[in-house]
């Protein structure tokens, strides 16, 4: 509440609370501990005093002997949209030695800036003075004990590419850690590294050297377009954010899944009649046994997978016929209530998609999880928790049982059917790739969960990631391998090897802090020019300081309690 409202409540209701004058005095005292400094885009504070205060508090909580002599600091930044025309940029640091480093409380604000776009030009101005100070912080001495400062860099790929002067994700060399070109993303026999230059790793020296060339130099620049803003933290000490890696790969898998479902709806009407006709004429086709074996080789290899469902010969006869039209199409006309009317009107020409939408509705409780663009249906953007829930409950074999029957039917008859028709081959190929995509989803989530919980070591991550990459490339084309998928296949095991707990570098706490920034902006009464940025920064510093210790409000004074359990017992 505002100061005037607080003063009126205390005076009117005669509450036994500190007077407004005492609160304002204490507030000014806290603000003087971290005085905001203004630059062109906003306000920032000095890092050394704040970092010293955090280490002192860590020593009080754990004890001198329990605090490591190497203090690990992660710098990170992210932009957040406040309203339609205002974008704020938060730059923070977290102390990885703290147990709260993954939460919003463990992210300490250095600066808040108002920017028009998150690009190299504006970020270089916002972070110039901060980076100059960070270069000088090599160690901190407290009570005669010296603590070495080891710095890391974190964030999403857009922010990291800006601060390291690398080209965007749609460029020819988008990987932040190695010089692998986009055309080589699908070549899984190579071994790209994040720390060894002989295996394609990037270095700060190389970035500076290439940027010193003339602009008209035609030699390959490997994506270097600007001098690094962070020129004191090596690329190997920059760690991928597991939250964004999970979200962006899920987005791509959802996009590809929707493409397959739309393709099944588009080609099925054409292919189904032709499949039926060719199946009836299959007995008249004469082919050599070697050709029949070659045609069913891919199906048989998939059917021999651990989790594949093997159909006996006796069952194959019962499933020799393709599913009837009634089995393929979703029963959307049976409901009389208004809730299902949108399915009838909008998805009547997309039977497979309608069935998939019903599954999402059942699992996630989203009434309308799609939208139309250029007369094509697309899935809405899901939150991280909903994506995890979907991955945990996905069961597309139950949703599309006819796909499983088509794939595991008598192999020779399907081969006879497919080779004599392009549309029938497309029909079979789509269903086969759709069925294979189930394993892609399952293996991705399984590996991601094991890495996040530190259940496996880096050699196992390397093997499983390569196997997953081979399956992904075999089902989809090379152009679908995004930078995040490249990182997941090649570099995730290396991050685990160098830094062990990769999940401690995630950005979930900063994303939560962005939400708090938005609420603080809209909850503030003063939005004049850059003044609201100073108020947000001061408020954030006060909250961080007060939440780091325990206080008892006694008349006009605040008493620090280092061990709150004693207070509770008394």
N, C-alpha and C positions, 0 to 999 in steps of 0.2 A: 504494500500500500504506500501511498505518498506520505511525505512528512506531515503535511497539513492534516490529512485524515488520521494519522497516528496520534498527533497532538490533540485533535478534537475527541477521539475515543478515550484517551487516557484522562483528559480533563472532565469530560461529561460523565463517564462511567466510574470515575475515581479509581481507576485500576492501579494496582501496586506494581507499576512498571517504571523503568528509567525514564526520566524526562527527555524531551526531544533535544534539548540543548546538550545533554550528556552524550546522547547517541551521535549527534553531529560532531562533537569533539573527538570521540573515539573513531568515527569514520574518517575524519581528516588525518588522524594519526596513522591509520592503516594505509590511506592513500599515499602518504609520504614515504612509506616503505618501498613502493614501486611507482615512481613518478613517470607517467606516460610522456613519451617524446614524439613530437609530430614530424611527419614527412609528407611527401606530396599526396599520398593516397590514404593515409590514416595515422595510427598511433602504434608505438611499440615501446617495450621496456628493456632495461638492461638485464642480461641473462645471468651474469655471474652472481649478483646478490641473491637472486631467487633460487638459483641452483644450490648455493651455499646453505640457504635456509632449509631447503628440502633435505639435503644430506645431514644437516644437524638434527632435524626431526627424525630422520631414519636411525641415527645413532641413539637418540633418546628412547625410541621404541624398541630397537633390537639389542642395543648395547654395542660398545666400541668393538669388541672382539668378533661380533657376529656380522659386521658390515664388511663386505669385500673391499679390498684396496683398489680394485678397478671398478669405477662407476660407469655403467653403460647408458649412454644418452641416445635416444632416437628422436631426430627432427622430422617433422611431418607437416603437411599443409593441405588444405582442401577448400574449395569454394562452395558457397551455399547461396541459393536464390532467396532473397527476402522481398516478396512481392513481385510484380511484373517487370519493373524497370531497375531494380536495385540488386546488386550482387556483392556479397561480402566474402572476404578471404581470411580464413583463420590460419595462423602459423603457430605451431605448438611444439612442445617437446615432452617426452615422457622418460622417466628413469626406470630402465628395465630391471633394476635390482629390487624395485618395489613389487609387492604382490598385486597392487591395484593398477599396474601399468597398462592392462588391457581395457580398463573401464574409463568412463568419462572423467572420474575423479583423478585418475592417474595421468591425464593430459593437461599440462600447464601452459597457459596462453602466453605467448611472447608478443604477438601483435595482431591487430584487427584492422583490415584495410577495405576500402570500397573501390572496386575495380569494375571496368566495363567488360573485360574479357580475361580469362585465365590464359595469358600468353607470355612469351619470353620477355617482351618489352616492358610490360607492367610489373611482372614479378621481379625482374632485375632491379627496378626502382624500389619496390616494397621491401625487398630483403637485403639491399646493399649494406646498410649499417649493421644489421643483425649478423650477416655473414662475416663482416670484418671483425666483429667482437668474438664470434665463435672460433675464428682461427687462432685467437690468442689464448683460449681456454684449453690448456693442455693438462693442468692439474690444479687441485684446490687443497689448501692446507687448513685444517681445523684442529685446534688444540694440540699443535705440534705434530699432527699426523697428516701425511700427504696422501691424497687420493688421486690416482690417475684417471683422466677422463677419456673414455673411448666412445667415439661418435658413430652413429649409423644414420641412414636416410630411409624414410618410408613414405608411402603414398600410393595413389593410383598411377597408372602409366602416363596419363596426360600431364599430371603435375611433375612427375619425375623426368619426363622427356623435356619439359620446359626448363627445369633447373639444371639439367645436364647438357642442354643445347643440342638434343637429338631431334630428328625430324618426327613428324606425326605418325600415327599407327597405320595410315594408308600409304606410307612411303615405301620405297624399295628395300630399305634396311630398317625396319621398325623396332627390332629387339634392342632393349636398353643395355643388355649385358654382353651380347656377342654380335659379331658382324655377319651373321647369317642373313642372306637375302631372302626376300619373300618367295622367290622362285625355288628356293631350296628347303622350304619349310616341310615338305613331304618326303624329303630324303632322310630317312631315319637311320641309315647306315653310318652317317657321320656322327661325330662326338664333339659337340660345341661346349665350351667352358665359360664360366663367369670370372675365372681368376687367372687362367694361364693364357697369355697372349699367343703362344704357339698353336693353341687350339681355338683361336678366333675371339678371345676375350678382349673387351674394350679397356683402354687405359686413359687416365687423365692427360698423360704426356702426349699420347697419340691425338687426343681431341684438340689440344692446344696447337700441336704441329700442323694438323690438317686445316685448322681455322686460320692459320697464318698464311696459307696459300692465297694466291689471287683468286678473285671470284670467277674469272673466266678460265680457270684451270679445269681441264677436261678429265683429270684423273679421278678415279672413284673416291668419293668422300665418305662412303659407308654410313651415310645418314647424319654426319656431323654438320650442323648448319650455324651454330653459335658457340661462343666460348662458354664453358660451364659456369653457372652462378655459384654452385657448390664445388669449388676447385680444391677442397681439402679432404673430402670423403671419397675414397676410391669406389669404383663401380661395384666391386665385390662386397663392400660394406653397405650397399643399398639393397634392401630386401623387399621382395614382392609382398603385396598385401593379399593375404589369403581370402579376405572377404570379397574384394573386387575380382580376384581370380575365379572364385566360385560363382559369383553373380554373372560375370561376362561369359564364362563357358556355358553356364545354364541357359543364358539368353540365346547363344548360338545353337545349342542342342534343341531348344524349344522351336527356334526358327526353322531348323532343318526338319524337325518332326512335323511341323505344320505344312511345310512344302510337300513332304511325302504323303500326308493325308489328303491335301488338296489334289495332288497328282493322282492318287488312287480314285478319287471321286471323278476326275476328268476323264481318265482313260478306261474306267471300268465299263461304262456303257458300250464303248466301242469294242473292247476286248472280250467281254463276257460272251457275247454271241459267237464270236469267232473261236473262242476256246471250246465252246460246246460243239461246234461243227467239226473242228480238228480232232477232238477227242473221239468222235464217232468214226472218223476215218483213219484212226491211228493203226488199226489192225492191217490196213492195206499197205502201210509204209514198210519198205524193206531197207534195213540198214545193217552195217557191219557191227558186231559186238563191241569192237574197240571204239567206234564212234559213240555208241550208246553210253559206254563207261565214261568217256571224256565229257559227255554232256551232263552227267550226274555227279561229276567229281566234286564240284563246289558244294552241292547240296549235301553230299555224304560227309564231307569234312565238317560241315556245320552240325550235322546230326550227331556226330561223334563227340561234340562238346559235352562237358560234364553236366551242365544244367539243361541240355536239350532233351526234348521229349521224344523217345524212340517209339515208333508205331510198328506193331507186329504186322505180318502179312495178312493175317485174318482180319485185322482192323482196316487195312488199306482198302479191301474190297468194299467195305461199307462206306468209305469216304471217297470212292472213285469219282463220284459225281461232284461237280462244283456246287457250292451252296446256292440254294434258291434265292430269288430276288427278295423274298420276304425276310430271309436271314441277313442279307447284306444291309437292307435299308432299316432305318430306325423307326419304331412305331411312335410317330409324333402326333398322330391324330386321335389317340386314345384318351387324352386328357381334356377335360372340359373346363378346368379352372383357368384363370387368366395368367398364371405363372408360366405355363408352357406355351403360350401363344406365340412368343417370340421365336421359339424353335420352329414352329410351323411356317411362319411367314418368312423368316430370314434364312433358314438352313434347309429348306425343303429340297434344294438342288445339291446339297452336300451331305449325303447320308452318313459317310464315315466320320466326317467332322462333327455332325450332330451327336453321334454316339460318343465321340471323344469329349465333347463339351459336357455331355451328361455325366461322364466319369469325373471331370474336373469339378462340376457342380456338387457331386456327391462327396468327393474327397475334401475339397477346399471350402465348400459352401458359398461359392461365388455364383450369383444368379445369372450374370451375363459375362462370361470370361472371354469375349471376343469383340472385335469391331471390324467394320468393312472399310477397305481403302481400294479405290479403283475396281470395285465390284469383287474384290478378293477378301476373304475373311482372314484376320490375323488375331493372334492371342494377345490379350492385354499384358502389360508389364506387371509381373508378380513381385511381391516383396520377398526378402531373403527367407523369412520364416515360412512363407507359403511355398517357396521353391523346395525347401528342405522337407516340408510335409508331403509335397507331391512326390519327391524322389523316394521317400520312405514308403509311400503307399501306391506307387505306380504299378499297374498290372494291366498292360495293354493286351496281353494274351487273352485275358478275361473279356476285355472290351471288344477285341477283334478276333474271335475264335476261328473265323474262316481263314484268316491269314495263316495260322498255324496248320490248318488242314491242307491248305494249298501247298505249303512248303514241304510238309512231311508226307505227301501223297506218294503213290507209286512213282518212283523216280523216272523210269524209262518212258512211261506214258506222258509225263510232263515234258520230258525232253523232246519227244516226238511232236508234241503240240507246239512248243516254243520255236523250233528251228524253222518252221514254215510260215511264220507270220511276224512282222515287225511289231504290230500292236499287241499280239499275244506275248511276245518276248518282253515288251515293255511292261505288260501286266504282271508277268511272273517276276521280272527283275525288281519292280517296285515293291512287291510283296516280300521278296527275299530280303531286300535291303531294309525294309521296314522291320522285319522280324530280327535282323541283325542289330538294328539300332537299340533294341531292348538290352542287349549285352553291353553296348556302349554306355547307356545310362547307368546300369547296375554297377559296372566296373569303375566308372568315374566316381560315383558317390562313395563306393567302398574304399577306394584309394584316398580320396579327399578326407574322409572321416578318420582313417587310420593315421594319416599325416597330422591332422589337426589334434588328435589325442596322443600323439607321440607313441604309437603302438608298434611301429616298424622302423628299421634302420635304413640308411641311405642306399645300400646295395639292393635291398628289396624294392625300395621306391623306384630305383633306376629300371629294374627288370619289369615291374608291373606297369610303369608309365610307358616304356617302349612298346610293350605288348598292346596296351590300350591305343597308342598312337598308330600302330600297324592296322588294328581293326578299324579305327576311325578313317584312315586314308583309304582302306579297301572298300568301305561302304560309301564314303563321300569323296568328292574330288579334292585336289590339292588346294584349290582356291578357297576352300572352307576352313583351312587351318589358319586361325587368327593368331596374333602375337601372344595372347594369353594361353592358347592351346599349345603353342610352341614352347612357352615357358613351363607349362605343366609337364610336357613330355621330356624336355632336355634339362631344365635348370632346377626343378623342384628338389630333386635328389641332392644337387650341389648346395642349395640353400640349407637343407637339412644337415649336410655334412659339415658345413662351415659354422653354422649358427645354432644347430640342434633344434631348439624350440622355435620353429618358424611362426607359430601362431601368436607368439608374444609380440610380433611386429604387425598384427592386424590393425585395421583402421576403424574397428567398431566403436571404440571410445570417441574418436574424433567425429564420426558420423553423429553420434549422440550429442556431442558438443555443438555441432552445426544446428541441430534441432533446438538446443537451448539458446543459441545465438538468435535464431529466428523468433523465438518466443520473447526474448528480452527486447528485441527491436520493436516488435508490435506492442509489447507491454509498456514501453517507455513513453513518456509524455513529451520528451524533447527530441525532435528529429531534425534540428537545424544543422545544415551543412555537415561538418565532420565532428560536431560536438557530441553527437550520440555515440560515435565510435569510442571517444574517450570515456564516456560514461559506461559503456559496455565493458571496456577493458578494466576500468576501476572496479566495477561490480564483480567481474570474474576474479580479479586478484583478491578481493575481500572474501569471496566465497571459498576460494582455494586455501587461503590462510586460515580461516575459521574452521574449515572442515578437516584441517590437518591436525588439530589439537582438540582437547575437550575443555569446555568452559562451564563455569557456574556463574549465573547472573546474581550478584549480591548487591542490592541497592544500586550504586553507581559504578562499581568496579567489576572487572572480569578477572577471575582467578584461573590460572592454567592448572589442569589436573593431568599428570602424566600417566597415572594408573587409575582408570575409571572404575575398576572393580572394587577398589577400596571405598569409593564414594557409595557404590550400591550396597555394600555390606554394612556401612554405617547408617 
